[in-house]
Structures are given as structure tokens and as C-alpha cells.
Amino acid sequence: MSASPRRAPAWIALAAALALALVPAAAHGAPATRDVLVVGNNWDGTADIVDPRAHKVLTRLNIVPDLAQRRAEIAADPVALGFFNANNLLVGEGHAQYVDDAFTSPDGRLLYVSRPSFADVIALDLGTRRIAWRVKVDGPRSDHMALSPDGTRLLVSASLAAKVHVIDTQRGAIVGEFASGDQPHENNFSRDGTRIFHASIGSVYTPLDLPELDATKGRRYLQVVDARTYEILKRFDVGAALAAHGHPGMSAAVRPMVLAPDERLAYLQLSFLHGFVEFDLETGTPLRIARLPLSAAASSLPREAYLLDSAHHGIAMNHDGTKLCVAGTMSDYAAIVSRADFSHTILDSGRKPYWATNSADGRLCFVSASGDDQVTVISYADERVVARIPVGDHPQRMRAGVMRSEFLPAPDDAVAPRITRARVLRTRSGRVLALRLSEDARLRIAVQRPRRGRWANVRVITRTARAGTRRIGLGRLRSPGRWRLAVSATDDAGNDSVRRLVRFRLRG
């Protein structure tokens, strides 16, 4: 008969348990994650996963792996096909809307995406790139979302059903809802997850845009909702509140909004307003209106020409609550605005900026330039553009999140900068090289002439250039005949692009 093993003293077992509890999660085998920025490319049906520090696209996800199946279902249903085509025509500027909003799960394993043209929300498994679950919303269109701080509940606006669904992210099932006005739109959770701040925008796709026809846009409300019971705690008609405080004729449609750190004040973008309203959520009182400039092109546009009634569409605030970042949609700019006095710095954000969101640390603002297929990166502290990131077709909503490192390319596999377009232009000040860079890079431009049967350098120009379209002067070029540029780009890790040769001729 073998002897029984001796039991360890209780204090040893307790010490072992405490030691295990103090070991970091990664040591227990929990997968490591990386901070990412998710950029939804609405017309593309893709999402770019961006490194928010290096300002590079790490990978691109197909958000419509079921495209053929969904399109076949729609084609077989005349009613669904009618709504699909109407959405493309009235909201999508002639395009299907495959990606609206997207959030990563807290563990970096799933990506939750609303797909307006398919009237659904999916969870995409970031490891397999397959759909883990799919939830159909009421009505023919899904829209803006919000993820609870603990990641367990996902809100999605059912645009034509006048309600917001609550989805259990683990089960992929609707577990609650609350009523909205016409065309529910923006959703935000409070920091502690106990309240929801929601707004509806009405029929922004109709041409009845004059102030005296505002009532035709439908019921539009700003709501504060209990996030546990989904009871509507407060409901404001912002247009009526503005009129009561000396600002008649303004829209009640709240577009994007951002909350101050104390969550008492909200900063609301409204239809047709070039700026935003500071609104007291406790009293339902508009306090101040920030009126930002119009570009020359925007100042001559009739209201009917505004994109879905959006003068501005996109607003964020730094973590200190001292500055706001605003997307000036119809004026093609971004603005960093002082919260204290509304003084502002206007920045070139690219064409049709349509969303603004912060980096995880709140130091940077990302603005999607949907007309240029790029993301503009802005420093709150310096109030300047620090990078431009080329992305997919028609980027709109962007969200900071995390993704498991194992699902991303290794840092050593980073793609070198690419020169996607390069040509020499003739300007009044001389010849310039116009090029487009896929990444931030150090450029080396060798200006060459043929000499003794080979190309010889006449001048070498080096520049640090940010991603996007750039023009670089070539200095004085006097001699007629053949010329060539040998252009290469190097990133911070020393990755070289394939050299690009650009030939041109100077005439005598």
C-alpha cells in the first residue's frame, strides 16, 4: 500500500494563489493586444486597421465576405431591393453603404460593424476573418453604434424604425431597445456606462431644406436614456430650445456630439450649422454657439446642396476638455477650437471631412477625408497636421480600439513606403515633382541628365514628407533636352521603396 501524499500547509497554498494573482495577465497566457484605429471604408466594404502611432495601415479587412449571398437575398425581395436602391441614391451618393460604424471588442478578438445597405450588424472574427454572428435590425437600414465600456452591449440605430437596438455582444442577439425620433442617428455611452446620450436627425435626404420647411424633416430629439432599464430620462427638442433663447430658425437635428469630461455639457453639431452648440444637459439650455468660418465655395452653396444637411459632421474633444476637433464637411477643413473662448485654428483636412475621433491617449485627432480617401492626423497641442494616411474608398466612421497582436503582421513585416504617383509639372516658379506617398517617408530625389552615355546627378534633393499628395520644387533647370528623376522613399525603419523613375524634357 502506497503512502498518501502530504498536504501542503494552508498558508503555502494562500501565498501561491496571491502570487499568481499578482502576475500580469500576459504571463497567464492572455493574448497581447495592440492599440489600433479602425477606419471604415463605407463604399469599399472594407476596414483599414491603422497603427495610431506610426500612422500606417497594418492590414485591411473585408467586411462583406457574404456579399454575394446578401445581394442575392435583396434581389429576390422587391421591397428590400427598392429600399437598397433608395439608400444608394438618397444617402450613399450613388453607392452601396457597406460599412458605417465599427468597434473592436475589449479583448481584440472581434470587430462589430453596422452595414447600412444590408440593414444588419455583424461580429467579424479578427483571427479567421469570418462572420461570427449577424443581427438583422428592424427596418431597412442600420446606422451609428456605441459600445458599452465593459464591451457587453452594443447599441445600433435602426434608421427607419425610429428605435435603437441593444445587442448582447456575446450571444449576438437583441436584448433591449428604446424609442427615438425620426431617423435615429448618434449614440454615446456615459463613461461609467449607466447612461446613453442619443440623437435623431430626421429626413436629411429630402430637398425641403429652407428654415420655414423645417417641420417636414420629422421628429428630432436629443435624449438621455437609462442604460440599464432603457427608460428615456430626458428628451430635448434642441431647435425649440434654441428658439426660446433667442436663436430662431435653427435645426433640431443633432448630428455628431461630444461630451465634456463632467458629462453635464454636450457640444452638438446641428444640420446646416457651421459650428456647434454648447448645451447644458441638466437644464436643457443652449449656452453658447460657436460659429466657424465657411470656405468661399461653401458660402455660395444653397442649403439644398449640403451633403445630407451636414454643414459640419464630426467632433471630438481632447481628454483635458480644453480643445475640440471639428470636421468642417462642406468647407473642406478641420478646426481645433478652444473650449474657453471658441478661438480656432483652421487646417487643411482634405476634401469632405466626415468624422473626427481621438487617439486612445487623447493627444491626436483623426479626421476622415472621405473625398480624398485618407485620414488626416492632427496634434491638439501643436494645432497642426502631423500625418496623412491613405485608406480605402470613402472613409467615414473611425474608432480607437485594440486588436490581438497575433492577428496583425509582425512589425518586421511592415510595408515600405510606396510612391503611388509621380510626375513633373510646369508652374510659374519652375518645375515641381508632384507625387503621392502611401506612408510618411524620407525622400531622395536625384535630378539627372544624360552624360557620356549614362545618367549623371545634377542635384540631389532630400526631404521628409508626410503621406498623401506632395509637391516638391526642383530648383532651376536651364538646359533643354532630356531629364530624369530617380525618386526613392525610406521609412523610419529603413525600408526602401522601389525606385521610381520620372522622365521629362525641357524645350529650348
C-alpha positions as CSV (number, residue, x, y, z in Angstrom):
1,M,0.0,0.0,0.0
2,S,1.5,3.3,-1.1
3,A,1.8,6.3,1.3
4,S,-0.7,9.2,0.8
5,P,0.9,12.5,-0.3
6,R,1.4,15.0,2.5
7,R,-0.9,18.0,2.2
8,A,0.9,21.4,2.0
9,P,0.1,23.9,4.8
10,A,-2.8,26.2,4.1
11,W,-0.5,29.3,4.3
12,I,1.6,28.0,1.4
13,A,-1.5,27.5,-0.8
14,L,-2.7,31.0,0.0
15,A,0.7,32.5,-0.8
16,A,0.8,30.7,-4.1
17,A,-2.7,32.0,-5.0
18,L,-1.7,35.5,-4.2
19,A,1.5,35.3,-6.2
20,L,-0.5,34.0,-9.2
21,A,-3.0,36.9,-8.9
22,L,-0.2,39.4,-9.0
23,V,1.4,38.0,-12.2
24,P,0.5,40.2,-15.2
25,A,-2.3,38.9,-17.4
26,A,0.1,38.3,-20.3
27,A,2.0,35.8,-18.1
28,H,-1.1,33.8,-17.6
29,G,-1.3,33.3,-21.4
30,A,-3.8,36.1,-22.1
31,P,-3.1,37.3,-25.7
32,A,-1.3,40.6,-26.2
33,T,-3.1,43.3,-27.9
34,R,-2.1,46.4,-29.9
35,D,-3.8,49.8,-30.0
36,V,-5.3,50.4,-33.4
37,L,-7.5,52.8,-35.2
38,V,-10.4,51.2,-37.2
39,V,-11.3,53.1,-40.3
40,G,-14.5,52.1,-42.0
41,N,-14.3,52.5,-45.8
42,N,-18.1,52.8,-46.5
43,W,-18.2,52.3,-50.3
44,D,-15.3,49.8,-50.3
45,G,-16.8,47.3,-47.9
46,T,-13.5,47.2,-46.1
47,A,-12.0,48.4,-42.8
48,D,-8.4,49.6,-42.5
49,I,-6.6,48.7,-39.3
50,V,-4.2,51.6,-38.7
51,D,-1.2,51.9,-36.3
52,P,-2.2,55.2,-34.5
53,R,1.4,56.0,-33.6
54,A,3.2,55.1,-36.8
55,H,0.3,56.3,-38.9
56,K,0.4,53.3,-41.1
57,V,-2.2,50.8,-42.4
58,L,-1.4,47.5,-40.8
59,T,-4.0,45.4,-42.6
60,R,-7.2,45.6,-44.5
61,L,-10.3,43.6,-43.6
62,N,-13.1,42.5,-45.9
63,I,-16.3,43.5,-44.1
64,V,-18.6,41.9,-46.7
65,P,-17.4,38.3,-47.1
66,D,-21.0,37.4,-47.6
67,L,-21.6,40.0,-50.3
68,A,-22.9,37.6,-52.9
69,Q,-25.4,35.9,-50.5
70,R,-26.7,39.3,-49.2
71,R,-27.1,40.7,-52.7
72,A,-28.9,37.6,-53.9
73,E,-31.3,37.9,-50.9
74,I,-32.0,41.5,-51.7
75,A,-32.5,40.9,-55.4
76,A,-35.1,38.2,-54.6
77,D,-37.2,40.6,-52.5
78,P,-38.8,43.5,-54.4
79,V,-39.4,45.6,-51.3
80,A,-35.8,45.0,-50.0
81,L,-34.4,45.9,-53.4
82,G,-36.4,49.1,-53.5
83,F,-35.0,50.2,-50.1
84,F,-31.5,49.1,-51.2
85,N,-31.6,51.2,-54.3
86,A,-33.2,54.2,-52.5
87,N,-30.5,54.1,-49.8
88,N,-27.8,54.1,-52.5
89,L,-29.4,57.0,-54.3
90,L,-30.6,59.2,-51.4
91,V,-27.9,58.5,-48.7
92,G,-24.9,56.8,-50.4
93,E,-24.4,59.4,-53.2
94,G,-25.0,56.6,-55.7
95,H,-23.0,53.9,-53.8
96,A,-23.9,51.0,-51.6
97,Q,-23.1,51.6,-48.0
98,Y,-21.3,48.5,-46.7
99,V,-19.5,49.9,-43.6
100,D,-20.9,52.6,-41.3
101,D,-19.6,52.1,-37.7
102,A,-17.1,49.7,-36.3
103,F,-15.9,48.8,-32.8
104,T,-13.4,46.2,-31.6
105,S,-14.2,44.0,-28.6
106,P,-12.1,44.7,-25.5
107,D,-10.1,41.5,-26.0
108,G,-9.3,42.4,-29.6
109,R,-10.9,39.3,-31.0
110,L,-14.0,40.6,-32.7
111,L,-14.9,43.7,-34.8
112,Y,-18.6,44.8,-34.6
113,V,-19.7,46.5,-37.8
114,S,-23.0,48.1,-38.9
115,R,-23.7,47.6,-42.6
116,P,-26.4,50.1,-43.7
117,S,-27.2,48.6,-47.1
118,F,-27.7,45.2,-45.5
119,A,-29.7,46.5,-42.5
120,D,-27.6,44.5,-40.1
121,V,-24.7,44.3,-37.6
122,I,-22.0,41.6,-37.8
123,A,-19.3,40.4,-35.5
124,L,-16.2,39.7,-37.6
125,D,-13.8,37.2,-36.1
126,L,-10.4,39.0,-36.5
127,G,-8.5,35.7,-36.4
128,T,-10.4,33.8,-39.1
129,R,-11.8,36.9,-40.9
130,R,-15.2,35.1,-40.9
131,I,-18.6,36.4,-39.6
132,A,-19.1,35.1,-36.0
133,W,-22.7,36.3,-35.7
134,R,-25.1,38.5,-37.6
135,V,-28.1,40.5,-36.3
136,K,-30.7,42.0,-38.6
137,V,-32.2,45.3,-37.4
138,D,-35.8,46.4,-37.7
139,G,-36.4,48.3,-40.9
140,P,-34.2,48.5,-44.0
141,R,-31.1,50.4,-42.6
142,S,-28.6,50.3,-39.8
143,D,-26.5,53.3,-38.7
144,H,-24.4,54.7,-35.9
145,M,-23.4,52.4,-33.0
146,A,-21.9,52.7,-29.5
147,L,-20.2,50.0,-27.4
148,S,-20.6,49.9,-23.6
149,P,-17.5,50.5,-21.5
150,D,-17.4,46.8,-20.5
151,G,-18.0,45.6,-24.0
152,T,-21.1,43.6,-23.3
153,R,-23.7,45.7,-25.0
154,L,-23.8,47.3,-28.4
155,L,-26.2,50.0,-29.5
156,V,-27.3,50.4,-33.1
157,S,-29.7,52.9,-34.6
158,A,-32.4,51.3,-36.8
159,S,-32.7,54.3,-39.1
160,L,-36.3,53.8,-40.4
161,A,-37.7,52.0,-37.4
162,A,-37.4,55.0,-35.0
163,K,-35.7,52.9,-32.4
164,V,-32.3,51.9,-31.1
165,H,-31.5,48.2,-30.6
166,V,-29.4,46.8,-27.7
167,I,-27.3,43.8,-28.8
168,D,-25.7,41.3,-26.4
169,T,-22.2,41.0,-27.9
170,Q,-21.6,37.6,-26.5
171,R,-24.7,36.0,-27.9
172,G,-25.2,38.2,-30.9
173,A,-28.9,38.8,-30.0
174,I,-31.1,41.8,-29.4
175,V,-31.8,42.1,-25.7
176,G,-33.4,45.5,-25.5
177,E,-34.4,48.7,-27.3
178,F,-35.6,52.2,-26.8
179,A,-37.7,54.7,-28.8
180,S,-36.2,57.5,-30.8
181,G,-37.4,60.3,-33.1
182,D,-37.3,60.0,-36.9
183,Q,-34.0,58.7,-38.3
184,P,-32.2,57.7,-35.1
185,H,-28.5,58.5,-35.5
186,E,-25.8,59.3,-32.9
187,N,-25.2,57.1,-29.8
188,N,-22.8,57.5,-26.9
189,F,-22.4,55.8,-23.5
190,S,-21.5,57.7,-20.4
191,R,-18.1,57.0,-19.0
192,D,-19.5,54.7,-16.3
193,G,-21.9,53.0,-18.7
194,T,-25.0,54.0,-16.8
195,R,-26.5,56.5,-19.3
196,I,-26.9,56.7,-23.0
197,F,-26.8,60.0,-25.0
198,H,-28.8,59.6,-28.2
199,A,-30.0,61.9,-31.0
200,S,-32.2,61.6,-34.1
201,I,-31.7,63.6,-37.3
202,G,-35.0,63.4,-39.3
203,S,-35.2,63.1,-43.0
204,V,-31.9,64.7,-44.1
205,Y,-32.2,63.4,-47.6
206,T,-35.2,65.5,-48.7
207,P,-34.7,68.8,-50.6
208,L,-37.1,70.7,-48.3
209,D,-34.2,72.5,-46.6
210,L,-35.5,76.1,-46.0
211,P,-35.9,77.0,-42.4
212,E,-39.7,77.6,-42.9
213,L,-40.0,73.9,-44.1
214,D,-38.0,72.5,-41.1
215,A,-41.1,70.7,-39.7
216,T,-41.2,68.4,-42.7
217,K,-37.9,66.8,-41.5
218,G,-39.9,65.0,-38.8
219,R,-39.4,64.5,-35.0
220,R,-35.9,65.1,-33.9
221,Y,-34.8,64.7,-30.3
222,L,-31.7,64.7,-28.1
223,Q,-32.3,62.0,-25.4
224,V,-30.7,60.8,-22.2
225,V,-31.5,57.2,-21.6
226,D,-31.0,54.9,-18.6
227,A,-28.6,52.2,-19.8
228,R,-30.0,49.5,-17.5
229,T,-33.7,49.9,-18.0
230,Y,-33.7,51.8,-21.3
231,E,-36.1,54.3,-19.9
232,I,-35.9,57.7,-21.5
233,L,-34.9,60.0,-18.7
234,K,-34.8,63.3,-20.7
235,R,-35.9,64.3,-24.1
236,F,-35.0,67.7,-25.6
237,D,-36.1,69.5,-28.8
238,V,-32.9,71.4,-29.4
239,G,-34.4,73.6,-32.1
240,A,-37.2,74.7,-29.8
241,A,-34.7,75.3,-27.0
242,L,-32.6,77.5,-29.3
243,A,-35.6,79.5,-30.4
244,A,-36.7,80.1,-26.8
245,H,-33.2,81.5,-26.1
246,G,-33.1,83.9,-29.0
247,H,-31.9,81.7,-31.9
248,P,-34.9,81.1,-34.1
249,G,-34.8,79.1,-37.4
250,M,-32.1,76.7,-36.3
251,S,-32.4,72.9,-36.9
252,A,-33.4,70.5,-34.2
253,A,-31.3,67.7,-35.9
254,V,-28.3,66.8,-33.7
255,R,-25.5,65.4,-35.8
256,P,-22.3,64.1,-34.0
257,M,-21.9,65.2,-30.5
258,V,-19.2,65.1,-27.8
259,L,-19.5,65.3,-24.0
260,A,-17.4,67.5,-21.7
261,P,-15.4,65.5,-19.1
262,D,-18.1,66.1,-16.4
263,E,-20.8,64.9,-18.9
264,R,-23.0,67.8,-17.9
265,L,-22.3,69.9,-21.1
266,A,-22.6,68.5,-24.6
267,Y,-21.3,70.0,-27.8
268,L,-23.7,69.4,-30.6
269,Q,-23.4,69.8,-34.3
270,L,-26.7,70.6,-36.0
271,S,-27.9,70.4,-39.6
272,F,-26.8,73.4,-41.6
273,L,-24.8,74.9,-38.7
274,H,-21.1,75.7,-39.5
275,G,-20.0,75.2,-35.9
276,F,-21.6,73.7,-32.8
277,V,-23.8,74.4,-29.8
278,E,-22.8,74.2,-26.2
279,F,-25.8,72.6,-24.5
280,D,-26.5,72.0,-20.7
281,L,-27.9,68.5,-20.3
282,E,-29.1,69.2,-16.8
283,T,-31.3,72.2,-17.7
284,G,-31.9,71.7,-21.4
285,T,-30.4,75.1,-22.1
286,P,-28.2,76.1,-25.0
287,L,-25.4,78.2,-23.5
288,R,-23.2,79.3,-26.4
289,I,-22.9,78.9,-30.2
290,A,-19.6,78.5,-31.9
291,R,-19.8,79.9,-35.4
292,L,-16.9,78.8,-37.5
293,P,-15.9,80.1,-41.0
294,L,-17.3,79.0,-44.3
295,S,-15.0,78.4,-47.2
296,A,-15.5,80.5,-50.3
297,A,-17.1,77.5,-52.1
298,A,-19.4,76.7,-49.2
299,S,-20.6,80.3,-48.8
300,S,-22.1,80.2,-52.3
301,L,-23.9,76.9,-51.9
302,P,-27.6,76.7,-51.3
303,R,-28.8,74.6,-48.4
304,E,-30.2,72.1,-50.8
305,A,-26.6,71.3,-51.9
306,Y,-25.4,70.4,-48.5
307,L,-24.4,66.7,-48.1
308,L,-27.3,65.2,-46.2
309,D,-27.9,68.6,-44.5
310,S,-24.4,68.4,-43.0
311,A,-22.5,71.7,-42.8
312,H,-20.2,70.1,-40.3
313,H,-20.1,66.4,-39.4
314,G,-17.6,65.1,-36.9
315,I,-16.5,66.5,-33.5
316,A,-14.1,65.3,-30.8
317,M,-12.6,66.7,-27.6
318,N,-9.1,66.2,-26.1
319,H,-9.0,64.4,-22.7
320,D,-8.3,67.6,-20.8
321,G,-11.5,69.1,-22.1
322,T,-9.8,72.2,-23.3
323,K,-9.9,71.8,-27.1
324,L,-12.4,70.5,-29.7
325,C,-11.6,69.0,-33.1
326,V,-14.2,69.7,-35.7
327,A,-14.7,68.3,-39.2
328,G,-15.9,71.2,-41.5
329,T,-17.6,69.0,-44.1
330,M,-18.8,71.5,-46.6
331,S,-15.8,73.8,-46.2
332,D,-13.1,71.0,-46.6
333,Y,-11.3,71.9,-43.3
334,A,-10.7,70.7,-39.8
335,A,-10.6,73.1,-36.9
336,I,-9.0,72.9,-33.5
337,V,-11.3,75.1,-31.3
338,S,-10.6,76.4,-27.8
339,R,-13.4,75.4,-25.5
340,A,-12.8,78.5,-23.4
341,D,-13.5,81.2,-26.0
342,F,-14.1,79.3,-29.3
343,S,-11.0,80.8,-30.9
344,H,-9.9,78.4,-33.6
345,T,-7.1,77.2,-36.0
346,I,-8.3,76.1,-39.4
347,L,-6.4,73.2,-41.0
348,D,-6.4,71.6,-44.4
349,S,-8.0,68.2,-43.7
350,G,-8.6,67.1,-47.3
351,R,-11.9,67.0,-49.2
352,K,-15.3,66.2,-47.5
353,P,-14.1,65.5,-43.9
354,Y,-16.8,63.4,-42.3
355,W,-15.8,62.2,-38.9
356,A,-13.4,63.1,-36.0
357,T,-12.2,60.8,-33.3
358,N,-9.3,60.8,-30.8
359,S,-6.3,58.6,-30.3
360,A,-6.6,56.4,-27.1
361,D,-4.4,59.0,-25.2
362,G,-6.4,61.9,-26.4
363,R,-3.4,63.7,-27.9
364,L,-4.3,63.3,-31.5
365,C,-7.4,63.8,-33.5
366,F,-8.1,61.7,-36.6
367,V,-10.3,63.3,-39.3
368,S,-11.6,61.2,-42.2
369,A,-11.3,63.0,-45.5
370,S,-13.9,60.9,-47.3
371,G,-13.4,62.7,-50.6
372,D,-9.7,62.1,-50.7
373,D,-9.7,58.5,-49.2
374,Q,-7.3,59.5,-46.5
375,V,-7.2,60.1,-42.7
376,T,-5.7,63.4,-41.5
377,V,-3.9,63.2,-38.2
378,I,-3.9,66.4,-36.1
379,S,-2.0,67.3,-32.9
380,Y,-4.1,69.0,-30.3
381,A,-1.1,70.5,-28.6
382,D,0.6,71.9,-31.8
383,E,-2.7,72.5,-33.7
384,R,-1.2,71.2,-36.9
385,V,-1.5,68.3,-39.3
386,V,1.2,65.7,-38.4
387,A,0.3,63.0,-40.9
388,R,-2.0,61.9,-43.7
389,I,-2.8,58.2,-44.1
390,P,-4.1,56.8,-47.4
391,V,-7.1,54.4,-46.8
392,G,-9.9,52.8,-48.8
393,D,-12.8,54.2,-50.7
394,H,-14.9,56.8,-48.8
395,P,-13.7,56.5,-45.1
396,Q,-16.3,57.7,-42.6
397,R,-16.6,56.5,-39.1
398,M,-13.3,55.7,-37.2
399,R,-12.9,54.3,-33.7
400,A,-9.9,53.7,-31.5
401,G,-9.7,50.1,-30.3
402,V,-7.4,47.1,-29.8
403,M,-6.6,44.0,-31.9
404,R,-4.8,40.9,-30.8
405,S,-1.1,41.1,-31.9
406,E,-1.3,37.6,-33.3
407,F,-3.8,38.7,-35.9
408,L,-1.6,41.5,-37.2
409,P,1.5,41.5,-39.3
410,A,4.7,41.4,-37.3
411,P,6.5,44.7,-37.0
412,D,9.3,43.4,-39.2
413,D,6.8,42.7,-41.9
414,A,5.9,46.4,-42.2
415,V,5.3,47.5,-45.8
416,A,7.8,50.0,-47.1
417,P,6.6,53.4,-48.4
418,R,5.3,53.3,-51.9
419,I,5.3,56.2,-54.4
420,T,1.9,55.6,-55.9
421,R,2.0,58.5,-58.4
422,A,4.8,60.8,-59.6
423,R,5.0,63.3,-62.4
424,V,6.7,66.6,-63.2
425,L,4.6,69.7,-63.5
426,R,5.4,73.1,-65.0
427,T,4.5,76.0,-62.7
428,R,5.2,79.8,-62.8
429,S,8.0,79.2,-60.3
430,G,9.6,76.4,-62.3
431,R,9.3,72.6,-62.4
432,V,7.9,70.7,-59.5
433,L,7.6,67.0,-58.7
434,A,4.1,66.0,-57.8
435,L,3.9,62.7,-56.1
436,R,1.7,60.6,-53.8
437,L,3.1,58.7,-50.9
438,S,1.5,55.7,-49.2
439,E,3.4,56.4,-45.9
440,D,5.4,59.1,-44.2
441,A,8.9,58.9,-45.6
442,R,12.3,60.4,-46.2
443,L,12.6,61.2,-49.9
444,R,15.7,61.2,-52.0
445,I,15.3,62.9,-55.4
446,A,18.2,62.7,-57.8
447,V,17.8,65.2,-60.6
448,Q,19.7,63.6,-63.6
449,R,20.9,64.5,-67.1
450,P,22.4,62.1,-69.7
451,R,26.2,62.5,-69.7
452,R,28.7,60.3,-71.7
453,G,26.1,57.6,-72.2
454,R,24.9,57.4,-68.7
455,W,22.6,59.3,-66.3
456,A,24.5,61.7,-64.0
457,N,23.2,63.5,-61.0
458,V,22.9,67.3,-61.4
459,R,21.3,67.8,-58.0
460,V,20.1,65.6,-55.1
461,I,17.1,66.8,-53.0
462,T,16.3,65.2,-49.7
463,R,13.0,65.9,-47.9
464,T,10.9,64.5,-45.0
465,A,7.4,64.1,-46.4
466,R,4.1,63.0,-44.9
467,A,1.8,60.6,-46.5
468,G,-0.5,61.9,-49.2
469,T,-0.1,64.2,-52.2
470,R,3.0,66.4,-52.1
471,R,4.7,68.9,-54.4
472,I,8.5,69.5,-54.3
473,G,10.3,72.2,-56.2
474,L,13.2,71.0,-58.4
475,G,15.1,74.3,-58.4
476,R,16.4,76.0,-61.6
477,L,16.6,73.6,-64.6
478,R,18.0,75.5,-67.6
479,S,19.5,73.2,-70.2
480,P,17.0,71.9,-72.8
481,G,16.8,68.2,-73.6
482,R,16.1,65.0,-71.6
483,W,16.0,64.9,-67.8
484,R,15.2,62.2,-65.3
485,L,14.3,62.0,-61.7
486,A,15.3,58.9,-59.6
487,V,13.0,59.1,-56.6
488,S,13.2,56.8,-53.6
489,A,11.5,56.8,-50.2
490,T,12.7,55.4,-46.9
491,D,10.7,55.0,-43.7
492,D,11.9,55.2,-40.1
493,A,12.7,51.5,-40.1
494,G,14.9,51.8,-43.1
495,N,12.6,50.1,-45.5
496,D,13.2,51.4,-49.1
497,S,10.6,51.6,-51.7
498,V,11.3,50.5,-55.3
499,R,12.9,53.4,-57.0
500,R,10.6,55.4,-59.2
501,L,12.0,57.0,-62.4
502,V,10.3,60.0,-63.9
503,R,11.4,61.2,-67.3
504,F,10.6,64.6,-68.8
505,R,12.0,67.0,-71.4
506,L,12.9,70.7,-71.3
507,R,12.4,72.5,-74.6
508,G,14.8,75.3,-75.7
